[in-house]
Amino acid sequence: MALLMAQLTEDVIRETIEDAGFQAASIKQEPRENSTLICRIRIKGMTCTSCSSTIESALREICGVQRALVALATEEAEIQYNPKLVSANQFMEAVEDTGFEAVLISTGEDMNNVHLKLEGVHTEKSLQMIENCLLALPGVDVIKINPVLQKISVSYKPDQTGPRNFIDAIESIKYGNFQASIYPDGGGKEIHRHDEIMRYHRHFLWSLIFTVPVFLSSMVFMYIPGIHHCLETKVVNSLTAGVIFRWILTTPVQFIIGRRFYIGSYKALRKGAANMDVLIALGTNAAYFYSLYSVLKAATSKNFVGTDFFETSSMLISFILLGKYLEVLAKGKTSEAIAKLMDLTPETAVLLVYDEDGNMFSEREIDSRLIQKNDVIKIMPGGKVASDGFILWGQSHVNESMITGESRPVAKEKGDRVIGGTVNENGVLHVKVTHIGSETTLSQIVRLVESAQLAKAPVQKFADRISKYFVPLVIFLAFSSWFLWFSAGIFNYYPETWIPSSMNSFQLALQFGISVMVIACPCALGLATPTAVMVGTGIGATHGVLIKGGQALESAHKVNCVVFDKTGTLTLGKPTVVSTRLLKDMTIYEFYEYVAAAEVNSEHPLAKGIVEYAKKLREAEEENHIWPEARDFVCISGHGVKATVGNIELIIGNKSLIVDIGINIPEKASEILMEVEIMAQTGVIVSMNHEVVGIIAISDPLKPGAADVISILNSMKVKSIMVTGDNWGTARAIAKEVGIDTVVAEAKPDQKAEKVKELQKSGLIVAMVGDGINDSAALASADVGMAIGAGTDIAIEAADIVLMKNNLEDVIIAIDLSRKTFSRIRMNYIWALSYNMIGIPVAAGAFFPSTGLRLPPWMAGAAMAASSVSVVMCSLLLKNYRRPKMLNNLQFKGIITE
C-alpha cells in the first residue's frame, strides 16, 4: 500500500475525482520564499575576543542582518539575514575587510541542493545537453554549472526527485559517455581543524630548529670553555661571533615564522582595535630591535659592552607557537561530540527495487547520500539505519543510545519509526525512508548542537567588555613598568647589586616591560565560556539532552522551580479507556461511532486513546472501519473538541468546557465524575445536541519513577509544581501520588503561561517541562523550557532544552549538567583573572625588591601560552561528566521507559 501511495501523481488524483462525477483542477501555488535564512562562515585568524567582537560588529552593521554571532572557540560565524536585502557574498567581504580570511560553509539556501561531479564532459554543448536533461525532470528548480570544476549544482524538491535520479538521467544520455557522482565536500570542519593543527605544528618545529641553537649559545655554551671562547671571538670591533650567530638564527624566526603576528597586528590596528597579536609583536620587536641596536653599536665601537636579547625574541615566539598548537589541539577535542554524531551515518545502504505491482525483484548497494524519499532500504542485523523512516516489514531491537542516550535496545516492529544512525541489533528490517539529508533527526541534532556552541552565554559579555580595554591597558602597564624601573635606575633609587652583571639599568627595565607585555593573556578570558559551553552541549547530546546554547545553560543552572505538565510528561502519555458510562438509551457502538468521528481529528493524547479504543470495538466487525465525516470541527486547546457528525452536534471535553458552553450536567453525571477523579482517572464528558449522554473514564499511568524524580529534585532544593488542563480531582490524585504539593488544574494554555510568569515575579527561576501544543506558550515564557522529545514539533521549537528520551530523569541530568558546566566556567574565569592579576605584577617586578623574583620575557611568554591551554583543558574535564549517582538507583528500579 505504501509503495502504491508513493506512485500517486497529480493526474491520477484528478482523473479519480472526475471518474467519481466531480470536476477537478489543480491550483498552482507559488512557492513561499523564506523571509530569513541562516548563513554559516568559517573564519581564520582570530586570536582573542577582541577579534571576534570586531567581526561581529562589522556583520551587524550590514543592512538586512537580523542577528550575527561569532564564536572564537569554533572559529565560525552564524548570520541570520533577509536574502532580499543582503547576500552571503557581502558577509564574506565584510569579514575579509576586517582582516580575516572567510570560508563559506552554507548560505541557508542550500537545504535541498546537491552538488555532482561530472566526468567525460569536454564541450559546452555537452554541458547544455546535461542541463536540459535535468531541467526536464519533475521537481528540479535551479541548475548551476561550474565548467572549470566540472561541477553541477541542482536545487530540487525532495518529495518529487533526488540525486539518484539526476545521476541516472546524466548517465543515460545517449550522445556521450557521461559519468556523475556526489561532489566531494572537502572534509569540512575536521579537515580545516587538522590543517590548522598541522600548520601550527610545522611552524613550531621550524621555530625550534632556529631557537634551540640560540638558546644554547646564550644560556649553555657560555659554561663550556672551548665553545665559549669561539663565541666570544670578536669579528668587527666589539661585535662577537656569538652575537652574529644569534642574530642570523633569530631573524627568520622573528620575520618569517613570526610573520603571522605582524599580519594580525596590522589588521587589528587598521580597524582601530588591539588584540593579542599586537602584544606579541610589540614584545618581540622590543627585544629584537634593542638587540639589533646592540649589534650595530658593537660593530661601530671598540669599547662597547652590551647584552643582546635575541634568545628572548626567538624563545618567545617558539613558546607562543607551542601554546597555540596545544590550544588548537585541545579545542578540537571540545567538538568531538559533533564529529561522533556526524560519523554515525553509514557510507552505503541496500536499496530494494520494486516493480509496478509493488513486488520486490532486486536489491543493490548504493551510496547512502543517494537515498531519496520513499525509497525502501534493507537493514541487516548489526547494520546501521541509513536514514529516518518507518518499518514496512520485519521486527527487531534497535540500539538508539547514540541518538537518544537510551541505554537499552528498543523493540521495533512494522509501522514503528526508526532514526538514521541507529544500529539494528537483530532481525532484518525493510524501512521506507521519510526524511533525507538535512531533514533527518541526526542532521537536526547536529545543526542544533552547532548553533548551541555558537550562541553566547550572557556571562560571556563580561569577557567581551574586558577585552575592549585589556590590550591598551597592558601596553600602558608595560610602558609604565619600563619607565619606572628605568627612572629608578637613573636616579639610583635601588642598589646596583640588583642589576645582573650582564645588564645595565636600561636593559633590566626593558626586560620588565617586555615581560608585562607578553605575560598578559586575553585569550584565556575569551576561551573561558565558549570552550565549556562547547563541551557541555556536546556531552548533553550524548546523554539525549539537547541544550540550545549558552543562554539555556546559564539559566538552567539557576533553576529552583520546575513546573510539570501532567499528560505525557508526568504520565506515559498513552491514555487508555478503562470504562464508559452511558446516560442515554443507545448502544456502545453507536456512541463511539460519533465520538471517534470527532476525536479522530484531534492530536491530543486523550483523543488518540479514545479513537484507539473505538477501533478495537469495531475490529470484530470490520478491519478498516471508516468513521463518519465530522463537519465544523473545532479544537479548544486544553479543554476538548466541537464538531457536527450527521445531524448531531457533538461537544466532547472536560467539565469546565461543558459548563462554559452552558450545558447542564445531571447529578448522576457529577457523581460518576467524582468517582472517576478519586481513582486518579480523567473523566471526558460527551454531549450530543447540548445534552450529556455519556462519560468516558480514561487512565494515563504515571511514568515509572516519577515520584523518585520529584523526590530528587526536592533534595536538590528545586521546588516542583504541576499545571494541567485536567480536572482538579484527577490532578490532586496524581500530584499526591508523585509527591507534588502545589497543583494548578483546569488551566488553559494561556493560564499555564500566566502561572509561570507569576512564579517568576515571586523571584523563582522557573523551568517548564511539557510535551504538547498547549504547553508551547508556557515553555516560551519560562526561564528554561524543556520539551520531552516524544512531544510535538511546536513544543520542541519553543523549548530551550529538548529531552530526546521520554524520561523524567533527563530533567535532573539537564539541571545537573548545566550546574557542572557553569561551575567549570566560573573556575575558568577565576583562573584566567587570577593568572593576569598575579602574573602582571610579578612580570612588572613588583616582588623583585623583596624576593629577588624576576620573570625573564621568554618565561613570561611560556606562562602566557600555558594559561590558554590550561583553560581549554579545564573545560575538557567536563568530558568526564557522569549522571548523578542517585539516578543509577532509579535505573536499577526500571525507570527507563520506551
Protein Blocks (a to p, Z undefined) as FASTA:
>chain_A
ZZmmmmpcfklmmmmmmmnopacddddddddddfbdcdddddehiabfklmmmmmmmmmm
pghiabdcddfklopacddddfklpcfklmmmmmmmnopacddfbgolmmmgccdddehi
abfklmmmmmmmmmmpghiabdcddfklopacddddfklgcfklmmmmmmmpmbbcdddd
dddehlpmmlmmmmmmmmmmmmmmmmmmmmmmmmmmmmmmmmmmklmmmmmpcfbhjbcf
klmmmmmmmmmmmmmmmmmmmmmmmmmmmnopacfklmmmmmmmmmmmmmmmmmmmmmmp
ckbccddfklmmmmmmmmmmmmmmmmmmmmmmmmmmmmmmmmmpcfbdcdddddfkopaf
bdcdddfklpcehiacdddehiacfbgcddfbdcddddfklmnopabdcdddehiacdeh
iacfbdcdddddfbgcjlpmklmmmmmmmmmmmpccfklmmmmmmmmmmmmmmmmmmmmm
mmmmmmmmmnopacfklpcfkbcfklmmmmmmmmmmmmpcfklmmmmmmmmmmmmmmmmm
mnopacebjklmmmmmmpcbdcddfehplmnoiacdfbdcdfbdcdfklmmmmmmmmmmm
pcbfklmmmmmmmmmmmmmmpmbdcddddehiacdehkbccddehjaccddddfklmmmn
opacdfklmmmmmmmmmnopacddddeehiafbdcdddddddehklmmmmmmmmnopacd
dddfbdfklmmmmmmmnopabdcehiafklmmmmmmmmmmnopacddddfbfklmmmmmm
pmbdcddfklcfklmmmpmbdcfblcfklmmmmmmmmmmmmmmmmmmmmmmmmmmmmmmm
mmnopmmmmnopacdfklmmmmmmmmmmmmmmmmmmmmmpccdfklmmmmmnopacZZ
